Amino acid sequence: MKRFKLHILSTMLTALFFLALQNAKATTFTAVASGDWTSTATWGGTAPDINATDVNVIIPVGINVTLDNHISISGSSSSLEVLGEVSAATNSSLTIIDGSLTGQGQLNIKELALEGSATVLLAGIINTDVFVNNVSNLSIISNLNVNHEIRLESGTFSLDLGGALLFGNDVTINFAGGDFVVNNGTLTIVAPYNVIYSHDANFVAGAELTSPNLKDLTIDISSGNTLTLSNNVFVNGTLTLESGTLDLNDYYFSVFGTIDASASSEIHSSAEANINLDLQTEPSGSLNFSSDGNHVNDFMINIADTGYIIISSALTVNGSLTFGGFGSIMISDSDLMVSHSDSISGYGHLAYVMTSGDGYFGAYVDAGASASAHFPVGTEFHYSPANIELNSGSSSGNVMVNVYGNVRVDGYSGISVSDHQSVVNATWYVSSDVSANLDMNLELFWNADMEVNNFNNSAAYVSHYTEGSWDVVATAEANVEADGMLSLKRENITSLSPFGVFDEDAAVSVSEVADFQFELFPNPSNGIVYIQGLDYQEEGYQISIYDAIGKRVENFTFDNNQIELDLSHLKSGIYFINIYNKNVKSVNKVTLF
């Protein structure tokens, strides 16, 4: 340490020596009275130019010079020696290019910008709203107090022995091409502050992310670049993931405000990293984990005003998945896996895994376990969990569950049974990597508002879509759980595919609902479509129109045998016309131009 201090002292003396030589070439201006920079009275004669080159400006003790304009001092032989005080009027700034800032006085200014080979040997105090660095290696030994922004446009800003940096309230430090390191200096952060990484480059986070007062963190470094953490990080405001990769680097990462994530960003995690999202408002966008960084140890989620966070990529939780009682996780076409089913906690009606696409929520289940494995799943609109047991004699393995908010006559496709039959309006898709000796008990849960078409929950059963149709088994009265949900259980399942809940009156198999043919004309059509071939039915017909991706866009009820449909308000494309009642069903395709 003694050798290091001697080195710093030697460096300062050398800089001062060369500064003295350079100042011999410069024009000297010494303030004789307090006043404006541009006033001749301040200098007792000619004032230095507002864009001064090769000057030596001296502010003696007891004198206050006000920057009444944007002042620039340039040239390697230039210096500003502050023994008294420099203050600033509104909308003024001080820029030093290649010159030096020395003395033991004080600066109270709006903006201080350093460029080229500028040096700061001031041993006094710098108070500024904005501090800008464009010096390749800038060492600060002053007391630097910043009230609004630190903008690091290039080079490295080093806080060295004797230097102290104090952030004011809500200061932003912007890494716009430069870097910041603390070398034996003192960094003091006692108020909320923000950090922005806005340059197309790789970054390794340093002291700027170590404070628990970190408010907003923005990462906008372009795809292909990475911000790598070097410590645990706690974001108390908004995490904005605009572009580039956030590498957690095995650290603990927490967000206590909210998240705004774009599709151009991603997170690289590992089985040692931990993520805690205790959000105050529902996040925007989705979290995307990199293909080679999609593991995490513990994942915790809570959203104070409920809502959900979208995870748009595969993610495996090797430790525990903890819900805070509010806030859900929505997955689309990728899987969310948990290492073990007993590592999931805190779930409920307002905190579960929403399956909005083809992705599954899965966990490892032990065969012969004393308690059921609970899968807290559902759709965006309904919590519809499942309990799963692998009986003794079955192999242990991963079990995956997906819930879809409808029931289709062909299990995965076909007309919607939910439109006209007495069912629970959900399909549970269950799969597993247990390939031998599968013996599973499955208990399904639903809320009463999921029951449609006068569903009778006192005489219902869990149906399994197998061998091309929904099967029928003995009915039972649904259990009423303590939280008001209803449930039914089916035991000793040896194969997996869709499951649903039907009552004794539901006609859901293809054999129970007769097919018939009907005619559409003209086809293609400009929007007016006629249907012929319908026999008179006392209860009439329901007609549902679906677009090419299976979304229902219209619904009609008719009771006559010639039907005119006006679809002229729909966009051009292919549509499916489903006609049904409790006795018959049929589907035909029409093209609108």
N, C-alpha and C positions, 0 to 999 in steps of 0.2 A: 504494500500500500504506500509506503514511504517513497519507493522508487517511482510508483505511478504518479504521486503528487509532484515529485521533482520533474517528471516528464511533462506534466501539464504546465508547471511554472516555466520550464524551459521553452515550451512551445509559445506561451504567451509573451515571454520576453523577446523571443525571436520575431514574433509578429509585430510587437511594438517597435523593435529596432528598424525593421523594414518600413514600418509606417512612418517613423521619423524621417527616414531618407526620402520617402515619397512626398511627405508633406513639405519638404524643402522646395519641391517643384510646384506646389499648389498655391493658389491665391487664398489668403487667409481673411476670413470675416469674423469679427468678434462682436457679439452683441453688447451694447452699452446700456440698454434700457429694456424693460419689458414692453412687448408690443407685437404687432403682426410681422410675419416673415417678410412681406413685401414692402414694409414701411421703412423709409430711409432713417427715420428717427430711432428705430430699433438698433441700427448699426452705426449711427453717428455719421452717416454718409451713404454711399452706394450699398444697396441691399443685394445679397446673392440672388442669382436668377432662380426662377422656380424649377428650371431644368438645368441645374448647375453641373459643370464638368470641371474636374481638377481643382477642387476647392477644399479648404480646410475651414470648417465652420465651428466656432466655439461659442457655447452658451455658458457663461460664467455662473458661479454660485449666486443665488439670490435673484436671478433673472428668469423670466418666463416668456418664451417666444411662442406665439400662436401661429399654427399652420393655417393660413387663410386661403390656401389653394392646394392643389395636388403638387407636392414637392418631390423632385427627383434629384438625387445626388449620384453622379456616375464618375467612373474613372478610377483606376487602381491607386492613384495618388490622392484620391478624395477621402475626407473623413468628416464625421459629425461628432464632435466631442461635447457631451452633455454633462455639465457639472451642476447646472441649475435645473430648469424644467422646460420641456417642450409639450405644448398642449395643442388641441386641434379645434378648429371651427367645424360646423356642419359640412358634410360631404368633402372632407379633405383627407389626404393620405400622404404617407411618406414612403418613398421607394429608394432603396440603396442598391446601386448596380456596381459591383466590383470594389466599391469603397468599404469603409469601416465605420462602425458605430462604437464609440468609446466613452469613457467617463464614469462618474459615480452618481449621476443625477437621475432624473425621472422623466419618462415619457408618458403622457396621457393623451392618446390619439385614437383616431377612428380605424386606421388601417396601416399596418407595417408590412411592406413587401421587400424581400431580399432576393437578389438575382445575381447571376454570374458568379464571381468569386468573392462576394461580399462576406465580411466577417463581423461578428458581434463580440466585442470585448468590454461592453458596458457592464460594470459591476453593480449598477443601481437597479432601478425598477422600471419595467415596461408594462404599462396598462394599455391594452388595445382591444377594440371590438373584433378586428379581423387580423389574423397573422398568416402571411403567405410565404412559402419557401420554394425557391427555385435554385438553391445553391447545392452543388453536388455533395459537399460534406460541411454541414453547418453545425457548429458547436455553440451551445448557449450556456453561459455561466451567470446570466442575469436572473432576477426574479421576474418571470414572464406571466402576466395575468391576462387571460383571453376571455372576452365576454360573449362572443357570438360564434366565430368560426376560425378553425385552423385549417388552411387549405394547403396540402402538400402536393405541389404540382410536379416536382422532380427533385432528385437528390435525396439525401438522408438528413433529417433533423435530429441531432443528438443532444440530449439533455445531460450535461457533464457535471463534474464535481463543482459545487458552488451554485449550480443552476437550479431553479425551482419553477415548476409550471403549475399554475392554479387555474382550474376551469371555473368560469362563472356558471350561472344557471342556464341550462338548455343549450350549452355550447355544442357545435357540430365539428368533429374532426373528419376531414374529407381526404381520403387517400386517392388523389387524382393523378397519380404517377410518381409520387414520392413516398418516403418511408419515415418512420419515427422509432427511435430507440431511447431507452433510459440507461445512461452510463454513469452511475454514481450520483446522478442528480436526484431531485425530489419531485415526484408527480403527486399532486394533491387534487383529489376529486371529491367534493363534498356535496355536490348537487347533481341532478339528472343531466345527462349529456347523451349525444348521439354520435354514431360512427357510420361513415359511408365509404365503401370501397367502390370506386367508380372508374377505374382505369382497366384497360384490356391487358391484364398481366396476372401472374400468380402472386399470392400474398401469403405470408406466414404471420398470423395474428400475434401481436406482442402485448405490451403493457396497456394499450388502448382498450383491450377487452377484459381486463382483470378486475375492474371495479364493480361492486354490486350496484352502483348507481347508473349503470348503462341503461339508457331508455330505449332509443330506436336504433336498430342495426339494419343497414341496407347493403346488399351485395349485388352489384351490377358490373361484372367483370368480363362479360361475354363468354359464350360457350367455348369450352376447351381450356378455360382457366380455372384455377382452384384457390379458394381461401382455406388454409389449413389452420385449425385451432392449435394453440399451445398451452391451453389451460381450460378449466371449467368456465362456462359462459352463462350469464343470467341476463336475459333481455326483458326489461320491465315494461317496455312499450310495444312497438310494432317491429316485427321481423319482416323485412321486405326482401324476397328472393326474386330478383329481376332477371338475372342471367348468370351463368357460371355455376361452379360446384362448391358447396360448403362441405368440407371434409371435417368430420367431428374428431377424427384422430384419437379415438378411444376415450374422449372426455365426456363430461356431463354437460348437457345442453338444455337450458330451460327458457321458456318464453312465458311471460306472465301478462302480456297485453293481448295482441292478436297477430295474425299472419296474413301477409299478402304475397302470394306466390304465383309466378308465371310459368308457362310451359317450357320456357327456355332455361329454367333453373333445375338443379337436382341436389340431392344430399347423398354424400358418401358416408356410410356408417359401418359399424363393425359389431361383433358379438360382445365387445367390452364397453362400447359407448352406451350412454343412457339418455333418453329423451323425456323431458317433462313439459307438457303443454297445459298450463293452467291459465286458460284464456278468459279474458273479460268479455269479448265479443266474438261472434262467429267469424272464422277466417274466410279469406277470399282466395280463390284459385285452389290448387291441389299440390300436395307434396309428392315429389317424384324421387325415388331412390335409385341410384345407379345400379346397373346390372351386377357389378362386382362389389357393391357396397350396400347390400339390402338386408343386412342383419343388424339387430340392436339387442342390447341386454334387457334393460327394463324400459317399457314404454308406458307413460302415464298421460291420461287425457281428461281434462275437465273444461267445460265451457260455461261460464256463469249464466249467460242468457240462453242456454241450451244450444240447439243447432248441431252442426256436424262439421268435421274436417274430412276432406276427400284425400285418399291415398290412391294415386293413379298408377302405382307400380307394385310389383311383388315386394313383400316385406315379411321377414321372419323374426319373431320375438323370441330370443333364446332364454330370457329370464321371465319376468312377469308382465302381464298386460293388466293395467289398473285403470278402471274408470272412476271418476270422482263423483258419480251420481248424476251429473249433468253433462251433456255433450256426447255425441256419437262419432263413430268412424264409418265413413262411406267408402266402400271399395267398388270398383267397376268391373273390369275384365281381368284383373290380376288377383292372386291369392294373398290373403293375410294368414300366416301360420304362427301358432304359438307352440313352444317346445313341449308343453304338457298342459293338459286340461285343468289341472288343479292350480295353475298359475294365473288364472283369470279371476278378477274380483271387481267389486264396485259397480257392477252392471245393474240395469233396471229399465223401466219404461222410457226413460229419458237418456239412457246411456247404454248403447249397444252397437253392434256391427251391422250396418246397412249394406245389403247386397243389391247393387243397382244394375249389375250386368252379369257376365258369365263367371266372375270371380267367386271363389269359395272362401269361407272362414273355416280354418282347420286347427286341430290340436291333436296331440298324441294321447291315446286312451289306453289305459291298462286293462287287460282282460281280467275278469274276476274281482275288480275293485269293489270295495264296500259301498261306495257312493256313486251315483250317476255323474257323468261328465256333462256339465251344463254348457250349451252353446248359445250365447246371448246374441241372437241374430234377428233380423227382420227387414222390412222394406223401409223406404223413406217415410212411410205413413203409419206403419204398424209394427210394434214389437211382437215378434213371433218366434220365441226361442224353442229350443229342442233339448231334451235330456237323452243321453245315449249311454247305454251299457253294453260292454262286450262281455258276454257270459263266460264262465269258466269253460275251458275247452276250446274257446275261440282264440285266435292269435291276437296279440296286441298290435296296435299300429295307429297311423294317422287317420282321422275321420274328418271329412270336410262337409260343410253344410252351406247351402244357398237357398234363400227364400225369394219366391217370385209372387207378386201380387195378383195372381189370376190362376184359374184352372183351365187347362186345355184338354180337349177331348182325346188327343193323341199323346198326352203326357207332356211332350215338349212343344207341340204345335197343334194346328187345327183350330176349330172354332172355340170360342170361349164358353165353357160350361157354366161359368159364374154368371153369365148373362141371363140364364133361365132356369138353372137347377138349384136345389137347396143344398148349398155347400158352404164351407168356410173358404173365403176368397183368398186362398194362398196355396202355393205348391212348394213343398220342401224337397229340394234336390239333395240327396245324400250320396256321398261316394267315400271310398276308403282304399288305402293301399294294402289292406288285409286281403290277401288273395287265396288263403286256405283256411278252412274251418270257421268261416264267418258265422257267428251266432250273436245277433244284436237285438236288444230291446230299444224301441224308439218311442219317446213320449213327446207329443207335440202340444204347444200352448198357443192360445189365441185370445183376443178380446171379443166381447159380444158384438161390437160394431163391425167385425169382420164377417159375421154370419149374414148370408144373403138369401133372398127368395124363401122366407119363412122357414129357415133352417131350424130343425128340431134337435137341440143338443141333449135331449133326454133319450134319444134313440139314434145314436151316431156311431161311426167307426172310422178307423184309420185305413184308408185304401192305398194299395200299392199298385203302381202302373207296371205291369209285368206281362210278358208274352202278348204285347199288342193291345192291351186293354186295362182299364181300372178294375181291380178285383173287388169282390164283395165278401165281407166276413160278418160275424155276429155283431150286433149292435150293443151298445152300452150307454149308460148315462154319463155325460162328461163330468169330470171332477171340477169343483169350484175351488180355486186356490185362495190363499190368504190375501193376495193382492187383487183379487177379483177376476183374474184370468181363468180360462177354462182349459182343460187338458184331457187328452185320451192317450192311451198307451197301446202299442202293439209289440208283441214279444216274439222271440225266436225267428228273426228275419235272417234269411241266408243269402239273399241277393239284394242289390241296391239299384235304385232308379227313383223316379219321382214318387212322392207320397202326398196325399191330400186327406181332408176330413169331410165325409159326406154323411147325410142322414139316410134313414131307411127309404125315403121316397125319391131320392136323387136317381135320375137316369143318366148315367155318365159314360157307359161303355158304348162303343160303336154299334154293337148288336142291339142295344136297347133303343137307340134313336135311329129311326129308319131314314135311309137316304132317298132322295128324289131328285129329279132333274128339272131345271127351269131354263127358260130362254131369255137372253139379253139382246136387245137391238135398239139402235144401231150399235155396233161394236167394231172398231173404235167409235167414240161419240164425242160431240162437242160439249156435252154436259147434261143433255136430256136423255135419260135411259129408260126404256120400257121393259117390264118383266112380264112374261107370260108363262103359263104352265102350272100355276098354283091352284090346287084344289081348294074348295071351300073348307075352311076349318072354323069351328065355332069360336075358338079362342083367338083366331087371327094369327098373324105372323109378326115376329120381331125381325127387323133387318138392321144389321150393323155393317158399316163400311170401314174397312181397314186400308191403310196405305201400304206401300211396298215393304216397310220395315216393321209392320205389325201393329202400328198405333191406330186406335179407333178414332175416326174423325167425324163420324155421323152415326145417328141411331134413329130408326123409324119404327112405327107400329102401324100395320095395315090389316084390314079385314075383308078386302075384296079380292077378286081373282085376276085383275089386271092392274098393274101398279106402274105409275109414272114417278120416276125419281129425278129431281133437279139437283145435279151435282156441278152445275156450271161455276159455282164459287170455289171449287177445289182447283188446285194447281194441276197442270198437265202431268200425266204419269200413269202408272199401273195401280189399280185398286182392286180389292177383293170384297165381293158382296156376299155376306153370310145371311142366309134366311133360315129361321128356325122357330120352333115352338117345342112343347114338351114331347111331341110325337115324331117330328121330322126335322131334318137338317140338310143343308146343302150349301156349297160354296161355288161361286163362279167369278171369273176374272173379267174386268173391263178396263179398256185403255181410254183415257181422256186426252184430247189434244187441244 
